[in-house]
Amino acid sequence: MGITTSKKIGNAVERNRCRRIIRAAFHDVSPLLNGGYDFVFVARTRTVKMKSTDIKRIMLQHLKKAGVIKQ
């Protein structure tokens, strides 16, 4: 799993917070995943204002749509 944040997001504190909340959301979602995938998450400007529960909900939606979550 990789996380990328650009300098457009904000200062280092905001970029690190984005990485932390994405990492926390992925930690909750990872037991549901089928094996053998590599993921790269890109933090956007609105990620700074979101909570990890919001990120987790969005992450689940996208991963279900991609078909990588166990049913």
PyMOL commands that place a pseudoatom at each C-alpha (Angstrom):
pseudoatom trace, name=CA, resn=MET, resi=1, chain=A, elem=C, hetatm=0, pos=[0.000, 0.000, 0.000]
pseudoatom trace, name=CA, resn=GLY, resi=2, chain=A, elem=C, hetatm=0, pos=[1.318, 3.400, -0.918]
pseudoatom trace, name=CA, resn=ILE, resi=3, chain=A, elem=C, hetatm=0, pos=[0.096, 6.871, -0.082]
pseudoatom trace, name=CA, resn=THR, resi=4, chain=A, elem=C, hetatm=0, pos=[1.000, 9.972, -1.989]
pseudoatom trace, name=CA, resn=THR, resi=5, chain=A, elem=C, hetatm=0, pos=[0.393, 13.573, -0.959]
pseudoatom trace, name=CA, resn=SER, resi=6, chain=A, elem=C, hetatm=0, pos=[1.500, 16.593, -2.926]
pseudoatom trace, name=CA, resn=LYS, resi=7, chain=A, elem=C, hetatm=0, pos=[2.511, 19.984, -1.622]
pseudoatom trace, name=CA, resn=LYS, resi=8, chain=A, elem=C, hetatm=0, pos=[-0.774, 21.356, -2.951]
pseudoatom trace, name=CA, resn=ILE, resi=9, chain=A, elem=C, hetatm=0, pos=[-2.473, 19.752, 0.067]
pseudoatom trace, name=CA, resn=GLY, resi=10, chain=A, elem=C, hetatm=0, pos=[-0.893, 22.097, 2.580]
pseudoatom trace, name=CA, resn=ASN, resi=11, chain=A, elem=C, hetatm=0, pos=[2.000, 22.156, 4.982]
pseudoatom trace, name=CA, resn=ALA, resi=12, chain=A, elem=C, hetatm=0, pos=[3.803, 19.080, 6.330]
pseudoatom trace, name=CA, resn=VAL, resi=13, chain=A, elem=C, hetatm=0, pos=[1.453, 18.743, 9.306]
pseudoatom trace, name=CA, resn=GLU, resi=14, chain=A, elem=C, hetatm=0, pos=[-1.610, 18.547, 7.054]
pseudoatom trace, name=CA, resn=ARG, resi=15, chain=A, elem=C, hetatm=0, pos=[0.073, 16.105, 4.642]
pseudoatom trace, name=CA, resn=ASN, resi=16, chain=A, elem=C, hetatm=0, pos=[1.100, 13.837, 7.521]
pseudoatom trace, name=CA, resn=ARG, resi=17, chain=A, elem=C, hetatm=0, pos=[-2.439, 13.936, 8.921]
pseudoatom trace, name=CA, resn=CYS, resi=18, chain=A, elem=C, hetatm=0, pos=[-3.793, 12.888, 5.528]
pseudoatom trace, name=CA, resn=ARG, resi=19, chain=A, elem=C, hetatm=0, pos=[-1.377, 9.956, 5.444]
pseudoatom trace, name=CA, resn=ARG, resi=20, chain=A, elem=C, hetatm=0, pos=[-2.326, 8.947, 9.001]
pseudoatom trace, name=CA, resn=ILE, resi=21, chain=A, elem=C, hetatm=0, pos=[-6.077, 8.925, 8.371]
pseudoatom trace, name=CA, resn=ILE, resi=22, chain=A, elem=C, hetatm=0, pos=[-5.695, 7.019, 5.087]
pseudoatom trace, name=CA, resn=ARG, resi=23, chain=A, elem=C, hetatm=0, pos=[-3.447, 4.484, 6.823]
pseudoatom trace, name=CA, resn=ALA, resi=24, chain=A, elem=C, hetatm=0, pos=[-5.973, 4.087, 9.682]
pseudoatom trace, name=CA, resn=ALA, resi=25, chain=A, elem=C, hetatm=0, pos=[-8.858, 3.568, 7.261]
pseudoatom trace, name=CA, resn=PHE, resi=26, chain=A, elem=C, hetatm=0, pos=[-6.887, 1.008, 5.261]
pseudoatom trace, name=CA, resn=HIS, resi=27, chain=A, elem=C, hetatm=0, pos=[-5.977, -0.842, 8.449]
pseudoatom trace, name=CA, resn=ASP, resi=28, chain=A, elem=C, hetatm=0, pos=[-9.697, -1.307, 9.169]
pseudoatom trace, name=CA, resn=VAL, resi=29, chain=A, elem=C, hetatm=0, pos=[-10.493, -2.358, 5.590]
pseudoatom trace, name=CA, resn=SER, resi=30, chain=A, elem=C, hetatm=0, pos=[-7.519, -4.670, 4.944]
pseudoatom trace, name=CA, resn=PRO, resi=31, chain=A, elem=C, hetatm=0, pos=[-9.031, -7.862, 6.510]
pseudoatom trace, name=CA, resn=LEU, resi=32, chain=A, elem=C, hetatm=0, pos=[-11.839, -7.683, 3.934]
pseudoatom trace, name=CA, resn=LEU, resi=33, chain=A, elem=C, hetatm=0, pos=[-9.528, -7.649, 0.900]
pseudoatom trace, name=CA, resn=ASN, resi=34, chain=A, elem=C, hetatm=0, pos=[-8.669, -10.491, -1.422]
pseudoatom trace, name=CA, resn=GLY, resi=35, chain=A, elem=C, hetatm=0, pos=[-4.902, -11.012, -1.534]
pseudoatom trace, name=CA, resn=GLY, resi=36, chain=A, elem=C, hetatm=0, pos=[-2.481, -10.140, -4.301]
pseudoatom trace, name=CA, resn=TYR, resi=37, chain=A, elem=C, hetatm=0, pos=[-3.181, -6.457, -4.852]
pseudoatom trace, name=CA, resn=ASP, resi=38, chain=A, elem=C, hetatm=0, pos=[-1.055, -3.354, -4.535]
pseudoatom trace, name=CA, resn=PHE, resi=39, chain=A, elem=C, hetatm=0, pos=[-2.829, -0.093, -3.753]
pseudoatom trace, name=CA, resn=VAL, resi=40, chain=A, elem=C, hetatm=0, pos=[-1.769, 3.527, -4.116]
pseudoatom trace, name=CA, resn=PHE, resi=41, chain=A, elem=C, hetatm=0, pos=[-3.962, 6.120, -2.447]
pseudoatom trace, name=CA, resn=VAL, resi=42, chain=A, elem=C, hetatm=0, pos=[-3.763, 9.756, -3.496]
pseudoatom trace, name=CA, resn=ALA, resi=43, chain=A, elem=C, hetatm=0, pos=[-4.741, 12.364, -0.927]
pseudoatom trace, name=CA, resn=ARG, resi=44, chain=A, elem=C, hetatm=0, pos=[-6.746, 15.277, -2.259]
pseudoatom trace, name=CA, resn=THR, resi=45, chain=A, elem=C, hetatm=0, pos=[-7.276, 18.724, -0.797]
pseudoatom trace, name=CA, resn=ARG, resi=46, chain=A, elem=C, hetatm=0, pos=[-10.586, 17.781, 0.841]
pseudoatom trace, name=CA, resn=THR, resi=47, chain=A, elem=C, hetatm=0, pos=[-8.885, 14.868, 2.634]
pseudoatom trace, name=CA, resn=VAL, resi=48, chain=A, elem=C, hetatm=0, pos=[-7.463, 17.327, 5.173]
pseudoatom trace, name=CA, resn=LYS, resi=49, chain=A, elem=C, hetatm=0, pos=[-10.947, 18.103, 6.505]
pseudoatom trace, name=CA, resn=MET, resi=50, chain=A, elem=C, hetatm=0, pos=[-12.203, 14.499, 6.646]
pseudoatom trace, name=CA, resn=LYS, resi=51, chain=A, elem=C, hetatm=0, pos=[-12.136, 11.927, 9.442]
pseudoatom trace, name=CA, resn=SER, resi=52, chain=A, elem=C, hetatm=0, pos=[-10.844, 8.383, 9.081]
pseudoatom trace, name=CA, resn=THR, resi=53, chain=A, elem=C, hetatm=0, pos=[-14.398, 7.007, 9.302]
pseudoatom trace, name=CA, resn=ASP, resi=54, chain=A, elem=C, hetatm=0, pos=[-15.369, 9.090, 6.263]
pseudoatom trace, name=CA, resn=ILE, resi=55, chain=A, elem=C, hetatm=0, pos=[-12.278, 7.920, 4.402]
pseudoatom trace, name=CA, resn=LYS, resi=56, chain=A, elem=C, hetatm=0, pos=[-13.050, 4.310, 5.356]
pseudoatom trace, name=CA, resn=ARG, resi=57, chain=A, elem=C, hetatm=0, pos=[-16.597, 4.574, 3.978]
pseudoatom trace, name=CA, resn=ILE, resi=58, chain=A, elem=C, hetatm=0, pos=[-15.364, 6.047, 0.692]
pseudoatom trace, name=CA, resn=MET, resi=59, chain=A, elem=C, hetatm=0, pos=[-12.532, 3.506, 0.487]
pseudoatom trace, name=CA, resn=LEU, resi=60, chain=A, elem=C, hetatm=0, pos=[-15.000, 0.621, 0.929]
pseudoatom trace, name=CA, resn=GLN, resi=61, chain=A, elem=C, hetatm=0, pos=[-17.220, 2.006, -1.842]
pseudoatom trace, name=CA, resn=HIS, resi=62, chain=A, elem=C, hetatm=0, pos=[-14.328, 2.236, -4.298]
pseudoatom trace, name=CA, resn=LEU, resi=63, chain=A, elem=C, hetatm=0, pos=[-12.873, -1.162, -3.403]
pseudoatom trace, name=CA, resn=LYS, resi=64, chain=A, elem=C, hetatm=0, pos=[-16.287, -2.844, -3.771]
pseudoatom trace, name=CA, resn=LYS, resi=65, chain=A, elem=C, hetatm=0, pos=[-16.710, -1.181, -7.152]
pseudoatom trace, name=CA, resn=ALA, resi=66, chain=A, elem=C, hetatm=0, pos=[-13.265, -2.481, -8.166]
pseudoatom trace, name=CA, resn=GLY, resi=67, chain=A, elem=C, hetatm=0, pos=[-14.231, -5.978, -7.016]
pseudoatom trace, name=CA, resn=VAL, resi=68, chain=A, elem=C, hetatm=0, pos=[-11.314, -6.569, -4.630]
pseudoatom trace, name=CA, resn=ILE, resi=69, chain=A, elem=C, hetatm=0, pos=[-13.347, -7.094, -1.441]
pseudoatom trace, name=CA, resn=LYS, resi=70, chain=A, elem=C, hetatm=0, pos=[-14.353, -10.599, -0.358]
pseudoatom trace, name=CA, resn=GLN, resi=71, chain=A, elem=C, hetatm=0, pos=[-18.066, -11.215, -0.610]
for i in range(1, 71): cmd.bond("trace and resi %d" % i, "trace and resi %d" % (i + 1))
show_as sticks, trace
zoom trace
